[in-house]
Amino acid sequence: MAAALDATLLALADPTRRRIFEVLLAGATRIAEIADAVGVKGDDLSGHFATMEAAGLIVRQGEGGEIITADPAPLEIAAKWINTNRELWTMRSQMQSTSFDPGPGEAQ
């Protein structure tokens, strides 16, 4: 699970890849249309696709893999990790604020 989480977070760390993913959430899209939408072409776009494929966020379809679709399933792993840790951080923060809260009349 750690490797999948790392790959997903790495893929989504880049604003261009996040934009690609947003474009793909509207439906299967041709590579040329993605390139136009994000303003990236050639090897740079291929590199973004490779990172996203490694994370399982996209799937190539059609002859030559010219059609790309999004697979949001890896987002569940990331969301679960974020939500679990957010809850833990909130609880810890609340515990710390009550542990170090001086009582009435005590110096701050």
Secondary structure as GFF3:
##gff-version 3
##sequence-region A 1 108
A	DSSP	alpha_helix	2	12	.	.	.	ID=ss1
A	DSSP	alpha_helix	15	24	.	.	.	ID=ss2
A	DSSP	beta_strand	29	30	.	.	.	ID=ss3
A	DSSP	alpha_helix	31	38	.	.	.	ID=ss4
A	DSSP	alpha_helix	42	54	.	.	.	ID=ss5
A	DSSP	beta_strand	58	61	.	.	.	ID=ss6
A	DSSP	three_ten_helix	63	65	.	.	.	ID=ss7
A	DSSP	beta_strand	67	70	.	.	.	ID=ss8
A	DSSP	alpha_helix	73	99	.	.	.	ID=ss9
###
